[in-house]
């Protein structure tokens, strides 16, 4: 088997910035991990194979069923109830139950700021003190003059999509309100002036 295929087998379609957190040693064995908006489980392949205690939620029953099948194949010891069809803003998990909460390409689908804030508060609620919150989300950073306002923070992007967009000031303000500590600076990738994706990584205080 070629090295390239071996990497794909082990890591699947993992977000490269989540992979960066693995390389930095911040995601370690023994962690309880929630992928909030897990889709079909693209970020979970390595975690499932390597024995982490993994949980996931998604609003799409079809996508969640694929994640359950993936978990059954790669980590048959995990209860299927770890993977639940539910919205991120109404999680059924107890407070402070997870060492890591992932939100990859989910928050920019919020209808409005009220839903966005609810999603963030719920993910923060289930995160343990000392735990890590990792998010990748669309932003206006670097493409401010190329987007068209629809309403509130929803915009038309040059790639033809409609997204809820944050900016640096909003992320700084929300982080301060949560009491989160930045363990990475806010990092943004501008994709050929068509869209902008920002990485937002915090540690919850109080460990």
Buried (B, 14 or more C-beta within 10 A) or exposed (E): EEEEEEEBEEBBEBBEBBBBBBEEEBBEEEBBBBBBBBBBBBBBBBBBBBEBBBBBBBBBEEBBBBBBBBBEEBBEEBEEEBBBBBBBBEBEBEEBBBBBBBBBBBBBBBEEBEBBBBBBEBBBBBBBEEBBBBBBBBBBBBBEEBBEEEEBBBBBBBEEEEBBBBBEEBBEEBBEEBEBEEBBEBBBBBEEEEBBBBBBBBBBEEE
